[in-house]
Amino acid sequence: MLEILDFVLPATGASALALLLETARKPTLRVWAEQTAFELKDSLKLRGYRWNDGSGGRPKSWFVDIGETALDDELAFLRTQIYMQDVEPIVQRLTAFTRFSGRI
């Protein structure tokens, strides 16, 4: 494991550990697509959405984790391809401290 983390990436010259830490520090957004039609599940899966069964107090719906810069594109996809109307889905900001927490 230490050898992998110490590996120098040829494209950037940075270590794998440095890239891992940089990526972990970037916040991500979790977009929830609630109350979608069952027939649209394949479109959501192709887009990277995963199903949440409602356990742990989270919404029973599809969700995807994206970078902050991709939010506008994701909202446009939901509005034009899934809901066919102007909607404001639930968007949660995740950090390295909350990303893998059972509470989110």
C-alpha positions, 0 to 999 in steps of 0.5 A: 500500500505504501508503494502505491501511495508513494508512486509518482504519476507520470502525467503530473509528477505528483505522488499518488498520495498527494492526488488522493489528498487533493481529491479528498479535500474537494467538496462534492454535491449529492443530488437527489432525484425524488419521485421519478417515474420507474420507466426513467431508471435506465436513464438515471443509471446511465448518468451514474445515479444510484438507488437509495432504499430510504434507510437511515432517514435518507430519501427513498430515491435516486442520487448521484455525487458530482463535483461542484462545477457539474451542478448546472449540467446535472440540474439541466439534465433532470429538468429536461430529461427526467422531470420535464419541468423546472424543479429544484431537487435536494442538493447536499454538500459533502466534504471529506468528513461527511462523504462516507458517514452513515448519517448522510 
